[in-house]
């Protein structure tokens, strides 16, 4: 893999991942370095000051970050996802105002979609958006499992803006939902990091409350009530959370090699064969992520879904096999492998969750 992350930042990312496992806090100094690194420009078109990278390059950056620090990788992934949505669905004013700041690291983006009671498919939202007589909107509600809460400068917030149509529910998202771009300086949005996660502990994943949060109609992303169309189009891009899983699995594989070399076990044929099996599964997971990014399949969206399903499952299995190789050496609270395994398991729970991915794949089959 070509190194896209500079050596100094690489070391800081690795150190911070272990520290976050204990503290459960995001490394704000490291985030400043990530902002200044130029990596966050990847998903922004060149005409707006970005790198104009294709999905394959975005996935490669996310994988490299995840090999070092999955928590920072998922923060970057969400930033890339919002950047791409603004580039595709934003008004000219939104693109000209926001995209240059997303590119230079002056603005870090996060998504606030999930909430208690809405389910993994993001239907039946409790958070609402109400249009006022002057054309502005008032947002109210509470979001959970928001990656980047408290460290993001802008949130892409999903709310119910009108009554859902009967029988119009899709697999992911629901009718009458609208997206808004809400700045962290808005007094009506309040992040809360009291959520104590098992994995991704440095990802600033927490709650976001919306209380009489006033936004302008110019802050709306896409058409009113048409958020599911934006959601459905996301997977067509080829950017995939499978890249996070592959990066974490690579980190676990590297730990296995280090352990076996120290023990002088790589000379044994049976050990080499086990390691080769792990390497093959890792390469298979990487291959489907690369295929998703290349968008060469007849249905790129389906490939993106398959990439998350396969890579997250393969990564967890690789971590468990590495744990068996390490034996008692990996069975301590301070063992890095335990952190990697917890981070890997988290990928399956990130939206769209693996269960939702399975439903999205299943509905594509002809009846």
KEPA-77293 format. One record per residue: residue number from 0; x, y, z of N, C-alpha, C in turn. Coordinates in steps of 0.2 Angstrom, whole numbers, plus 5000, padded with zeros to 4 digits. Atoms other than C-alpha are relative to their C-alpha. Layout:
REC:num:n_east:n_north:n_up:ca_east:ca_north:ca_up:c_east:c_north:c_up
REC:NUM:X:Y:Z:X:Y:Z:X:Y:Z
...
// end
This chain:
REC:num:n_east:n_north:n_up:ca_east:ca_north:ca_up:c_east:c_north:c_up
REC:0:5004:4994:5000:5000:5000:5000:5004:5006:5000
REC:1:4997:4994:5001:5006:5017:4995:4999:5004:5007
REC:2:5001:4996:4994:5009:5028:5011:4998:5007:4998
REC:3:5003:4993:5001:4998:5043:5010:5000:5004:5006
REC:4:4999:4997:4993:5000:5047:5029:5007:5001:5001
REC:5:4993:4998:4999:5016:5056:5033:5003:4996:5006
REC:6:4997:5004:4995:5028:5047:5045:4999:5002:5007
REC:7:5001:4997:4993:5026:5059:5060:4992:4999:5002
REC:8:5007:5001:4999:5007:5058:5058:4998:4993:5002
REC:9:5001:5007:4999:5008:5039:5057:5001:4998:5007
REC:10:4999:5002:4993:5016:5037:5074:4995:5003:5005
REC:11:5005:4997:4995:5004:5049:5082:4994:4997:5000
REC:12:5007:5004:5001:4989:5040:5075:5001:4993:5004
REC:13:4999:5007:4997:4996:5023:5082:5000:5001:5008
REC:14:5000:4998:4993:5000:5031:5099:4993:5002:5003
REC:15:5007:4997:4997:4983:5040:5101:4995:4994:5000
REC:16:5005:5005:5000:4973:5024:5097:5001:4996:5006
REC:17:4999:5004:4994:4981:5015:5112:4998:5004:5006
REC:18:5002:4996:4995:4978:5030:5123:4993:5001:5001
REC:19:5007:4999:5000:4960:5032:5118:4996:4994:5003
REC:20:5003:5006:4997:4957:5014:5123:4999:5001:5008
REC:21:5000:4999:4993:4960:5020:5141:4996:5006:5002
REC:22:5004:4994:4998:4953:5037:5141:4993:5001:4997
REC:23:5007:5000:5003:4938:5035:5130:4999:5007:4997
REC:24:5001:4993:5003:4941:5053:5123:5003:5001:4994
REC:25:4997:4998:5006:4945:5060:5106:5006:5004:5001
REC:26:4993:4997:4999:4963:5066:5104:4999:5006:4996
REC:27:5002:4994:5004:4959:5084:5099:5007:5003:4997
REC:28:4993:4998:5003:4978:5088:5096:5001:4996:4994
REC:29:4999:5004:5006:4979:5074:5084:4995:5002:4994
REC:30:5005:4998:5005:4963:5080:5075:5003:5006:4997
REC:31:4997:4994:5004:4972:5097:5072:5005:4998:4995
REC:32:4995:5003:5005:4986:5087:5064:4997:4997:4994
REC:33:5003:5003:5006:4974:5077:5053:4997:5006:4996
REC:34:5003:4994:5004:4965:5094:5048:5006:5003:4996
REC:35:4995:4997:5004:4982:5101:5043:5004:4996:4995
REC:36:4996:5005:5004:4988:5085:5034:4998:5001:4993
REC:37:5003:5000:5007:4978:5089:5018:4996:4994:4998
REC:38:5004:5007:5002:4970:5071:5018:4993:5002:5000
REC:39:5007:4999:5000:4953:5078:5022:4997:5004:4993
REC:40:5002:4997:5006:4953:5086:5005:4998:4995:4994
REC:41:5001:5006:5005:4951:5069:4996:4993:5001:4996
REC:42:5007:5001:5003:4932:5069:4993:4997:5007:4997
REC:43:5002:4993:5002:4931:5088:4988:5002:5001:4993
REC:44:4998:4999:5007:4931:5092:4969:5006:5005:5000
REC:45:4994:4996:5001:4947:5101:4963:4997:5008:4999
REC:46:5003:4993:5002:4936:5117:4957:4999:5003:5007
REC:47:5001:4996:4993:4933:5120:4976:5005:4999:5005
REC:48:4994:5001:4996:4950:5117:4982:5002:4993:5003
REC:49:4998:5006:4998:4950:5099:4985:5005:4996:4996
REC:50:4996:5004:5004:4960:5084:4979:4997:4997:4994
REC:51:5004:5004:5005:4946:5077:4968:5002:4993:4999
REC:52:4998:5008:5000:4951:5059:4973:4993:4996:4998
REC:53:5006:5005:5001:4940:5045:4966:4999:4996:5006
REC:54:5002:5004:4994:4931:5033:4978:5006:4995:5001
REC:55:4994:5005:4999:4946:5020:4976:5005:5004:5004
REC:56:4995:4997:4996:4958:5033:4983:4997:5002:5007
REC:57:5003:4998:4993:4946:5039:4997:5000:4993:5004
REC:58:5000:5007:4996:4944:5020:5002:5007:4999:5002
REC:59:4993:5002:4998:4963:5018:5002:5003:5005:5005
REC:60:4999:4996:4994:4965:5033:5013:4997:4998:5006
REC:61:5004:5002:4994:4952:5027:5025:5004:4993:5003
REC:62:4997:5006:4998:4960:5010:5025:5007:5001:5004
REC:63:4993:4998:4997:4978:5017:5029:4999:5003:5007
REC:64:5001:4998:4994:4971:5027:5043:4997:4995:5005
REC:65:5003:5006:4996:4961:5012:5050:5006:4995:5002
REC:66:4995:5004:4998:4977:5002:5050:5004:5003:5006
REC:67:4997:4996:4995:4984:5015:5062:4996:5002:5006
REC:68:5005:4998:4995:4969:5021:5071:4993:5000:4997
REC:69:5007:5001:5003:4951:5015:5067:4996:5006:5002
REC:70:5005:4995:4998:4943:5029:5077:5001:5006:4996
REC:71:4998:4994:5004:4952:5043:5067:4997:4998:4993
REC:72:5002:5002:5007:4948:5033:5051:4992:5001:4999
REC:73:5007:4999:5000:4929:5033:5055:4998:5007:5000
REC:74:5002:4993:5000:4929:5052:5059:5002:5002:4993
REC:75:4998:4998:5007:4938:5054:5042:4995:4998:4995
REC:76:5005:5003:5005:4926:5043:5033:4993:5004:5000
REC:77:5006:4996:5000:4911:5053:5039:5001:5007:4997
REC:78:4999:4994:5003:4919:5069:5034:5000:4999:4993
REC:79:5000:5001:5007:4922:5062:5017:4993:4999:4997
REC:80:5007:5001:5002:4904:5056:5016:4996:5006:4999
REC:81:5004:4994:5000:4897:5073:5020:5003:5005:4995
REC:82:4997:4996:5006:4909:5082:5008:4997:4998:4994
REC:83:5003:5003:5006:4903:5070:4994:4993:5002:4999
REC:84:5007:4998:5001:4885:5074:4998:4999:5007:4998
REC:85:5000:4992:5002:4888:5093:4998:5002:5001:4993
REC:86:4998:4999:5006:4897:5091:4982:4995:4998:4995
REC:87:5005:5003:5004:4883:5081:4974:4993:5004:5000
REC:88:5007:4998:4999:4867:5088:4981:5000:5008:5003
REC:89:5000:4993:4997:4872:5106:4988:4999:5005:4995
REC:90:5001:4994:5005:4867:5122:4980:5007:5003:4998
REC:91:4994:4996:5002:4880:5133:4971:5003:5003:5006
REC:92:4998:4996:4994:4881:5144:4987:5003:4995:5005
REC:93:4998:5004:4996:4883:5129:4998:5007:4997:4998
REC:94:4993:5003:5002:4897:5121:4988:5005:5006:5000
REC:95:4995:4995:5000:4906:5138:4986:5002:5002:5007
REC:96:4998:4998:4994:4905:5142:5004:5003:4994:5005
REC:97:4998:5005:4995:4907:5125:5013:5006:4996:4997
REC:98:4995:5005:5003:4918:5114:5001:5007:5002:5001
REC:99:4993:4998:4999:4934:5124:5002:5002:4999:5007
REC:100:4999:5001:4993:4933:5124:5021:5001:4992:5002
REC:101:4999:5007:4999:4930:5105:5021:5006:4997:4997
REC:102:4994:5002:5004:4945:5103:5009:5006:5002:5004
REC:103:4993:4998:4997:4958:5113:5019:5000:4998:5008
REC:104:5000:5002:4993:4953:5106:5036:4997:5005:5005
REC:105:5003:4995:4995:4945:5122:5043:4993:4998:5002
REC:106:5006:5002:4998:4929:5113:5044:5000:4992:5000
REC:107:5001:5007:5000:4926:5095:5050:4993:4998:5000
REC:108:5007:5002:5001:4910:5087:5045:4998:4993:5004
REC:109:5003:5007:4997:4899:5073:5054:4993:4999:4998
REC:110:5007:5001:5001:4883:5065:5051:4996:4998:5006
REC:111:5004:5001:4994:4869:5065:5064:4993:4997:4997
REC:112:5006:5003:5003:4856:5053:5058:4996:4995:5005
REC:113:5003:5005:4996:4853:5039:5071:4997:5003:5006
REC:114:5003:4998:4993:4842:5041:5086:4996:4994:5003
REC:115:5003:5005:4996:4834:5030:5099:4993:4999:4998
REC:116:5007:5002:5002:4818:5021:5093:4999:5001:4992
REC:117:5001:4999:5008:4821:5025:5074:5002:4993:4997
REC:118:4998:5006:5003:4829:5008:5071:5006:5001:4996
REC:119:4994:5000:5004:4844:5004:5061:4998:5003:4993
REC:120:5002:4998:5007:4834:5008:5045:4999:5008:5000
REC:121:5001:4993:4999:4832:5026:5051:4993:5002:4998
REC:122:5007:4998:5001:4813:5026:5049:4997:5002:5007
REC:123:5004:4998:4994:4800:5033:5061:5005:5005:5005
REC:124:4996:4996:4997:4811:5047:5066:4996:5004:5005
REC:125:5003:4996:4995:4807:5057:5082:5002:5007:4999
REC:126:4998:4993:5001:4817:5072:5078:4996:5004:4994
REC:127:5005:4997:5005:4807:5085:5068:5003:5007:4997
REC:128:4998:4994:5002:4810:5100:5057:4993:5004:4998
REC:129:5006:4996:5001:4796:5113:5056:5002:5007:4997
REC:130:4998:4994:5003:4796:5127:5044:4996:5006:5003
REC:131:5004:4995:4997:4791:5144:5051:4998:5005:4994
REC:132:5003:4996:5005:4782:5158:5042:5005:5004:4996
REC:133:4995:4996:5003:4798:5168:5038:5004:4995:4995
REC:134:4996:5005:5004:4805:5152:5029:5005:4997:5003
REC:135:4995:5004:4996:4817:5147:5042:4997:4994:5003
REC:136:5002:5007:4997:4816:5130:5051:5002:5000:5007
REC:137:4998:5002:4993:4816:5124:5069:5001:4993:5001
REC:138:4998:5007:4999:4824:5108:5073:5000:4998:5007
REC:139:5000:5002:4993:4820:5098:5088:5001:4992:5000
REC:140:4999:5008:4999:4825:5080:5094:5007:4999:5003
REC:141:4993:5002:4998:4840:5070:5099:5003:4994:4996
REC:142:4997:5005:5004:4852:5060:5089:5005:4996:5005
REC:143:4995:5005:4996:4863:5045:5096:5005:4997:4995
REC:144:4994:5003:5003:4879:5037:5090:5002:5004:4994
REC:145:4997:4996:5004:4885:5052:5081:5007:5000:5000
REC:146:4993:5000:5000:4903:5050:5076:5002:5007:4999
REC:147:4998:4994:5001:4912:5066:5078:4997:5005:5004
REC:148:5003:4995:4996:4901:5074:5091:5005:5003:5004
REC:149:4996:4996:4996:4909:5088:5100:5006:5003:4996
REC:150:4993:4998:5004:4924:5089:5087:4998:5003:4993
REC:151:5002:4997:5007:4914:5093:5071:4998:5007:5000
REC:152:5002:4993:5000:4911:5110:5065:4993:5001:4996
REC:153:5006:5000:5004:4896:5105:5054:4997:4993:5000
REC:154:5003:5007:5000:4883:5091:5056:4995:5000:4994
REC:155:5006:5001:5005:4872:5084:5042:4995:4996:5004
REC:156:5005:5003:4995:4856:5081:5052:4994:4998:4996
REC:157:5006:5003:5003:4842:5070:5047:4994:5001:5004
REC:158:5006:4999:4996:4824:5075:5053:4994:4999:4996
REC:159:5007:5001:5003:4806:5072:5049:4997:5007:4999
REC:160:5002:4994:5002:4800:5087:5040:4992:5001:4998
REC:161:5007:5001:5002:4782:5081:5035:4998:4993:5002
REC:162:5003:5007:4999:4770:5067:5038:5003:4995:4995
REC:163:4998:5005:5005:4777:5051:5030:4994:4997:4997
REC:164:5006:5003:5004:4766:5044:5016:4999:4993:5002
REC:165:5002:5007:4999:4757:5028:5019:5003:4995:4995
REC:166:4998:5005:5005:4765:5013:5011:5006:5003:4996
REC:167:4994:4997:5004:4780:5024:5005:5007:4998:5003
REC:168:4994:5001:4997:4793:5017:5017:5005:4996:4996
REC:169:4995:5004:5003:4809:5011:5010:5004:4995:5005
REC:170:4996:5004:4995:4822:4999:5017:5004:5005:5004
REC:171:4996:4995:4996:4833:5014:5023:4998:5007:4999
REC:172:5003:4994:5001:4826:5030:5027:4992:5000:4999
REC:173:5007:5000:5001:4808:5036:5026:4997:5006:4997
REC:174:5002:4994:5004:4797:5048:5016:4999:5006:5005
REC:175:5001:4993:4996:4795:5066:5022:5006:5002:5005
REC:176:4994:4999:4996:4813:5066:5029:5004:5005:4996
REC:177:4996:4995:5004:4825:5081:5025:5006:5001:5004
REC:178:4994:4998:4997:4843:5085:5028:5001:5007:5001
REC:179:4998:4993:4999:4850:5101:5035:5007:5000:5003
REC:180:4993:4999:4997:4868:5107:5038:5000:5005:5005
REC:181:5001:4996:4994:4869:5113:5055:5007:5002:5003
REC:182:4993:4999:4997:4885:5122:5062:5000:4999:5007
REC:183:4999:5001:4992:4892:5118:5079:4999:5006:5004
REC:184:5001:4994:4997:4891:5136:5083:4992:5002:5001
REC:185:5007:4999:4999:4872:5135:5082:4998:4999:5008
REC:186:5001:5002:4993:4866:5137:5100:4994:4995:5001
REC:187:5005:5005:4999:4852:5125:5097:5002:4993:4999
REC:188:4998:5007:5001:4863:5110:5094:5006:4999:5006
REC:189:4996:5001:4995:4872:5102:5109:5003:4993:5000
REC:190:4997:5007:4999:4884:5087:5109:5001:4998:5007
REC:191:4999:5003:4993:4886:5075:5123:5004:4994:4999
REC:192:4996:5006:5001:4900:5062:5124:5000:4995:5006
REC:193:5001:5004:4994:4893:5053:5139:4999:4992:4998
REC:194:5000:5007:5003:4891:5037:5128:5007:4997:5001
REC:195:4994:5003:4999:4904:5025:5134:5000:4993:4996
REC:196:5000:5006:5005:4908:5013:5119:5005:4995:5002
REC:197:4995:5005:5000:4917:4997:5119:5006:5000:4995
REC:198:4995:4999:5005:4926:5000:5103:4999:5007:4997
REC:199:5000:4993:5002:4930:5016:5093:5000:5005:5005
REC:200:5001:4996:4994:4933:5024:5109:5003:5007:4999
REC:201:4997:4993:5002:4943:5039:5101:4996:5003:4995
REC:202:5004:4997:5006:4929:5043:5088:4996:5005:5002
REC:203:5004:4994:4998:4920:5056:5098:4993:4998:4998
REC:204:5007:5002:5001:4904:5045:5096:4996:5001:5006
REC:205:5004:4998:4995:4890:5052:5106:4993:5002:4998
REC:206:5007:4997:5001:4873:5061:5107:5001:5007:4998
REC:207:5001:4993:5002:4868:5077:5099:4993:5002:5001
REC:208:5006:4998:4999:4853:5086:5105:4998:5006:4996
REC:209:5003:4995:5004:4842:5098:5095:4995:5003:5004
REC:210:5005:4996:4996:4833:5111:5105:4998:5007:4997
REC:211:5001:4993:5003:4824:5125:5096:5006:5002:4996
REC:212:4994:4999:5004:4838:5124:5084:4998:5003:4993
REC:213:5003:4996:5006:4834:5138:5071:5006:5000:4994
REC:214:4995:5000:5006:4842:5135:5053:4996:5004:4995
REC:215:5004:4997:5006:4838:5144:5037:4999:4995:4994
REC:216:5001:5005:5005:4831:5136:5022:5006:4999:4995
REC:217:4994:5001:5004:4848:5139:5013:5004:4995:5003
REC:218:4996:5006:4996:4855:5126:5026:4997:4993:4998
REC:219:5003:5006:5002:4844:5113:5019:5004:4997:4994
REC:220:4996:5003:5006:4853:5100:5008:4995:4995:4996
REC:221:5004:5004:5004:4843:5093:4994:4993:5003:5001
REC:222:5007:4997:4999:4824:5095:4992:4997:4998:5006
REC:223:5004:5002:4994:4812:5095:5006:4996:4994:4999
REC:224:5003:5007:5000:4806:5078:5011:5003:4995:4996
REC:225:4998:5005:5004:4817:5069:4999:5007:4997:5002
REC:226:4993:5002:4997:4832:5064:5010:5001:4992:4998
REC:227:4999:5007:5002:4829:5045:5006:5004:4999:4993
REC:228:4996:5000:5006:4835:5049:4988:5007:5001:5001
REC:229:4993:4999:4998:4851:5056:4995:5003:4994:5003
REC:230:4998:5006:4997:4853:5041:5006:5001:4994:4995
REC:231:4999:5005:5005:4850:5029:4992:5006:5001:4995
REC:232:4994:4999:5005:4863:5037:4981:5007:5000:5003
REC:233:4993:5000:4996:4877:5037:4994:5004:4993:4998
REC:234:4996:5006:5001:4881:5019:4991:5003:4999:4993
REC:235:4997:5001:5007:4883:5021:4972:5007:5003:4999
REC:236:4994:4996:5000:4898:5032:4976:5006:4995:5000
REC:237:4994:5005:4999:4909:5016:4980:5004:5001:5006
REC:238:4997:4999:4994:4915:5024:4996:4997:4995:5005
REC:239:5003:5005:4996:4913:5010:5009:5004:4999:5007
REC:240:4997:5001:4993:4915:5007:5028:5004:4993:5000
REC:241:4996:5006:5001:4923:4990:5022:5007:5002:5001
REC:242:4993:4998:4999:4939:5000:5021:5002:5001:5007
REC:243:4998:5000:4993:4939:5003:5039:5001:4993:5003
REC:244:4999:5006:4997:4937:4985:5043:5006:4997:4997
REC:245:4994:5003:5003:4951:4980:5031:5006:5003:5003
REC:246:4994:4997:4997:4963:4993:5039:5001:4997:5007
REC:247:4999:5003:4994:4959:4986:5056:5002:4993:5000
REC:248:4998:5007:5001:4961:4968:5050:5008:5000:4998
REC:249:4993:4999:5001:4978:4973:5043:5004:5001:5006
REC:250:4997:4999:4993:4983:4979:5060:5001:4994:5004
REC:251:5000:5006:4996:4978:4963:5068:5005:4995:4997
REC:252:4995:5005:5003:4988:4953:5055:5007:5002:5001
REC:253:4994:4997:4999:5003:4964:5057:5002:4998:5008
REC:254:4999:5002:4993:5002:4960:5076:5002:4992:5000
REC:255:4998:5007:5000:5002:4941:5072:5007:4999:4998
REC:256:4994:5001:5003:5017:4942:5061:5006:5002:5005
REC:257:4995:4998:4995:5027:4952:5075:5000:4995:5005
REC:258:5000:5005:4995:5022:4939:5088:5003:4994:4998
REC:259:4997:5006:5002:5027:4924:5078:5007:5001:4998
REC:260:4993:4999:5001:5043:4932:5073:5004:5000:5006
REC:261:4996:5000:4993:5048:4935:5091:5000:4993:5003
REC:262:5000:5007:4997:5043:4917:5095:5004:4995:4996
REC:263:4997:5004:5005:5053:4911:5080:4996:4994:4997
REC:264:5004:5005:5002:5038:4901:5074:4999:5000:4993
REC:265:5002:4999:5007:5037:4907:5056:5004:4995:4996
REC:266:4996:5005:5003:5050:4893:5052:4996:4994:4999
REC:267:5004:5006:5000:5036:4880:5055:4995:5000:4994
REC:268:5004:5000:5006:5027:4875:5039:4992:5001:5002
REC:269:5007:5000:4998:5010:4873:5049:4998:5007:5002
REC:270:5001:4993:4998:5012:4891:5056:4999:5004:4993
REC:271:5000:4996:5006:5016:4898:5039:4994:4999:4996
REC:272:5006:5002:5004:5001:4889:5031:4994:5004:5003
REC:273:5006:4996:4997:4989:4897:5044:5001:5007:4999
REC:274:4999:4993:5002:4997:4914:5041:4998:5002:4993
REC:275:5001:4999:5007:4995:4912:5023:4992:5000:4999
REC:276:5007:5000:5000:4976:4908:5025:4997:5007:5002
REC:277:5002:4993:4998:4974:4924:5035:5002:5005:4995
REC:278:4998:4995:5005:4983:4934:5022:4996:5000:4994
REC:279:5005:5001:5006:4972:4927:5008:4993:5003:5002
REC:280:5007:4998:4998:4956:4931:5018:5001:5008:5000
REC:281:4999:4993:4999:4963:4949:5021:5000:5003:4993
REC:282:5000:4997:5007:4967:4951:5002:4993:5000:4997
REC:283:5006:5000:5003:4950:4945:4997:4995:5006:5003
REC:284:5004:4994:4997:4942:4958:5009:5002:5006:4996
REC:285:4998:4994:5003:4953:4971:5002:4998:5001:4992
REC:286:5002:5000:5007:4949:4966:4984:4993:5002:4999
REC:287:5007:4997:5001:4930:4969:4986:4999:5007:5002
REC:288:5000:4992:4998:4933:4986:4994:5003:5003:4994
REC:289:4997:4997:5006:4944:4990:4979:4995:5000:4994
REC:290:5005:5000:5005:4931:4984:4967:4994:5005:5001
REC:291:5005:4995:4998:4918:4995:4976:5002:5007:4998
REC:292:4998:4993:5001:4929:5010:4974:5001:5001:4992
REC:293:4999:5000:5007:4933:5006:4956:4993:5001:4996
REC:294:5007:4999:5003:4914:5006:4952:5000:4996:4993
REC:295:5000:5004:5006:4917:4993:4938:4995:4995:4999
REC:296:5005:5005:5000:4903:4981:4943:4994:5002:4996
REC:297:5006:4998:5003:4887:4981:4934:4995:5004:5004
REC:298:5004:4997:4995:4878:4987:4950:5005:5003:5005
REC:299:4995:4997:4995:4891:4998:4960:4997:5000:5007
REC:300:5003:5000:4993:4879:5000:4974:5000:4994:5003
REC:301:5000:5006:4997:4877:4982:4977:5007:4998:5002
REC:302:4993:5002:4998:4896:4979:4977:5002:5004:5006
REC:303:4999:4996:4994:4897:4993:4990:4997:4997:5006
REC:304:5003:5004:4994:4885:4984:5001:5003:4993:5002
REC:305:4997:5007:4999:4893:4967:4998:5007:5002:5004
REC:306:4993:4999:4997:4910:4975:5003:5000:5001:5007
REC:307:5001:4999:4992:4904:4981:5020:4998:4993:5003
REC:308:5002:5007:4997:4896:4964:5023:5006:4995:5001
REC:309:4994:5004:5000:4911:4954:5018:5005:5002:5004
REC:310:4993:4997:4996:4925:4965:5025:4999:5000:5007
REC:311:5001:4999:4993:4917:4968:5042:5000:4993:5003
REC:312:5000:5007:4998:4914:4949:5044:5007:4997:5000
REC:313:4993:5003:5001:4931:4944:5037:5005:5003:5006
REC:314:4995:4996:4996:4940:4957:5048:4999:4997:5007
REC:315:5001:5003:4993:4932:4950:5064:5002:4993:5001
REC:316:4997:5007:5000:4936:4932:5060:5007:5000:5000
REC:317:4993:5000:5000:4954:4937:5056:5002:5002:5007
REC:318:4998:4998:4993:4955:4946:5073:5000:4994:5005
REC:319:5001:5005:4995:4948:4931:5082:5006:4994:4999
REC:320:4994:5005:5001:4961:4919:5073:5006:5003:5002
REC:321:4994:4997:4997:4975:4931:5078:5000:4999:5007
REC:322:5000:5001:4992:4969:4930:5096:5002:4993:5002
REC:323:4999:5007:4999:4970:4911:5095:5008:4999:4999
REC:324:4993:5000:5001:4988:4913:5088:5004:5003:5006
REC:325:4997:4996:4994:4993:4925:5102:4999:4996:5006
REC:326:5001:5004:4993:4986:4914:5116:5000:5005:5005
REC:327:5000:4996:4994:4989:4921:5133:5003:5007:4999
REC:328:4996:4994:5002:5000:4935:5125:4994:5005:4998
REC:329:5006:4995:5002:4983:4943:5119:4995:5000:5005
REC:330:5006:5001:4995:4973:4939:5134:5001:5005:5006
REC:331:4999:4995:4995:4977:4955:5144:4996:5006:4998
REC:332:5004:4994:5002:4968:4971:5146:5003:5005:4996
REC:333:4996:4995:5004:4982:4981:5138:5002:4997:4994
REC:334:4998:5002:5007:4984:4970:5123:4996:5004:4994
REC:335:5002:4996:5006:4982:4980:5107:4995:4996:4996
REC:336:5004:5004:5004:4973:4966:5099:4992:5000:5002
REC:337:5007:5000:4998:4958:4967:5110:4996:5007:4998
REC:338:5002:4993:5003:4956:4986:5105:4998:4999:4993
REC:339:5001:5001:5007:4957:4981:5087:4994:4996:4999
REC:340:5006:5005:5000:4944:4967:5089:4994:5004:5001
REC:341:5006:4996:4999:4932:4979:5097:4998:5005:4995
REC:342:5001:4995:5005:4935:4992:5084:4997:4997:4994
REC:343:5002:5004:5006:4932:4979:5070:4992:4999:5001
REC:344:5007:5002:4999:4916:4973:5078:4995:5006:4999
REC:345:5004:4994:5001:4909:4991:5078:4998:5002:4993
REC:346:5001:4999:5007:4910:4992:5059:4993:4997:4998
REC:347:5007:5003:5002:4895:4980:5057:4994:5004:5003
REC:348:5005:4997:4997:4885:4991:5068:4999:5007:4997
REC:349:5001:4994:5002:4888:5007:5059:4996:5000:4993
REC:350:5005:4999:5006:4875:5014:5046:5003:5000:4993
REC:351:5006:5005:4999:4869:5006:5036:5003:4994:5004
REC:352:4998:5005:4996:4871:4992:5049:5000:4994:4995
REC:353:4999:5006:5004:4875:4974:5042:4993:4997:4998
REC:354:5007:5003:5001:4857:4969:5044:4996:5004:4995
REC:355:5003:4996:5005:4851:4984:5034:5003:4999:4993
REC:356:4997:5002:5006:4864:4980:5021:4997:4994:4997
REC:357:5003:5007:5003:4857:4962:5019:4993:5001:4997
REC:358:5006:4999:5002:4840:4969:5017:5000:5004:4993
REC:359:4999:4997:5006:4846:4981:5004:5002:4996:4994
REC:360:4998:5005:5005:4854:4967:4994:4994:4996:4998
REC:361:5006:5004:5001:4839:4956:4996:4995:5003:4996
REC:362:5005:4997:5004:4827:4968:4989:5002:5001:4992
REC:363:4998:4999:5007:4837:4969:4973:4999:4994:4996
REC:364:5002:5006:5004:4833:4951:4968:4994:5000:4997
REC:365:5006:5001:5003:4820:4948:4956:4995:4995:5003
REC:366:5005:5005:4997:4804:4940:4963:4998:4995:4995
// end
